[in-house]
Amino acid sequence: MHFLGRVVHEGDFQAVLDWNGAKEQELFSAGARLAADKLRLPAAALAAALSQREAMGSTAVGAGVALPHARMPGIGRPVAVYIRPHSPVYYDGAPDGKPVTDVLILLMPADTPDDNIAILGEAARRLNDAEFRRRLSLCDDEEEVLALFAAEPLP
């Protein structure tokens, strides 16, 4: 099974559609609050880790996609949070200057760098695919989003 599918099947993937917020830091806080329950870590620490990573370089990849991520000691498994903002969010450093409409936050163990790279690569391939993003935009609820991410990626 592919990495994101495993995260979904293990119950460590959440989705929020029609999120109301206007800033990337608000996105980090929202994702951290959702992940905190799964990881049993303080949301503030998770949001700080995402912000620290973002300070090293933007995680916006263009085409309205951002992949904020952080490695954290004490995390035993990856956790993912997909957020679709109600209105596009300006994201500092987006290579094409476009606001963000699809955000996949990944919080990963600090001691599994190879797995972390594989998860990020898979997420980037999926979200850089225009057809995947189109199908994602048609999802009406969390269950549909999880099913789409759980499905095997197209070759």
N, C-alpha and C positions, 0 to 999 in steps of 0.2 A: 504494500500500500504506500502511496506517496505521502510526503510529510504533512501537507495541509489536511489531507483526508484523515490521517491518523489523529491530528489535533482535534478535528471535528468529532471523530468517533470516540475519543477519550473524554469528550465533554468540556474541552478547554478552548472552545471557539464560541464567541458571542458576536451578535450583530445588533446594531442600532440603526434604524432607518429614520429619516426625517429629523435628525439631530439638530437642535437649535443652539447655535453658537457662532462666533464670528472670528475667532483667532486660533492660531495653531496651538498656543499654550492651553487654551480651553479644550481642544481636542485631546491633548496629552492627559489633562486632568480627568476628562470623561472616560477615556480608555483605561486609565490607571484605576479609577474607582471600580470599574467593572472587573478588571483583572485582580484587584486586591482580594476579593472574596475567594477566588479560585486559588490564589497563591498564598493566602494567609500572611500577607505582607502589607505594611501601611501604604495606602494610595499615594501619600505625599512622597514616599521614597521612590515609588515606581514612576511617578510624574517627573521627579527630579532626574532620574536616570534617563528618561526619554529626552528631557531638555538638555542634559549634558551631552548626549549623543548628537542631538541636533546642532549644538554649538560647534561641533567638529565639522559640520557640513550638512547642507540641506538633504533631507530624505525625500523631498519631492522629486519625482522622476519624469515629470511631464505628462501631457495628455490628461491632466486633472487628477493624477494619481500621486499619493504619498505613502511611503512605507516607513513610518517611524518605528524604530526598534532600539532595543537595549539588551545588553547581557547583564545578568544580575547574579551575584553569588547568593546561594540559598534557594534558588529556583531549581526544582528537580525535573521540570518538563516545560516545554514551550506552551505559551498561552497566546491566543490571537483574539483581537477585537476589530471587527470591521465596522466602520462608521460611515454612513452616507449623510452628509450635512443637508439640511433643508435648503440652504442657499450655499453656493460655492464659497469656499473660504480662501482668502488670500494667504498664500504660503510663501514666506520669504525664501528666496533661492530657487524657486521652480525654474528649471532650465528654459522652458518655453514661455515663462511669465504668466501662464494660465492659472486661474484659481483652482483649488482642489475640490473634487466632487466625490472621490473614492479614497478612503483612508483605511489601510490595514496596519494596525499596531501589533507588533510582535515583541513579546517579552520572553527572553530565552536564557537558559542556564549559561553561566559564565564558563563552565568547564567542558562544553561540547562545541568547540569552534567549527568543526567540520559539518556537524548537523545544522548549526546556525547558518552557515553559508549556503547549504543546500536548501533550507527553508526559505531564506531570502531570495535565492535564485528562482525557486519555484514560484514564489509570490510575485516576483518581478515579471517573470515570463507570462504568468496568467493575466496580471493586471495591465501589462503592455499590449495584450491582444485585444484589438478593437471588438471582435465578436464576443469575447468573454465579458468585456465591460458593457456591451449592449445587453447581453443576457442578464448581467448583474443589475442593470438599471431597470429591468422588467420585474425584478423580484419585489413582491409586495409585503413580505414579512420575513422574520428571522429564519424560520424553517426553510424557506426557499433559498435564502442566501447560504445557509449551512449545506443544503443539498448540492448547490452549485459548486461550492468549494470542496465538498467531499467527493464529487465525481472525479473520475480519472481524467487527467489533463489530455487534451487532444495531442496527437503526435506532431 
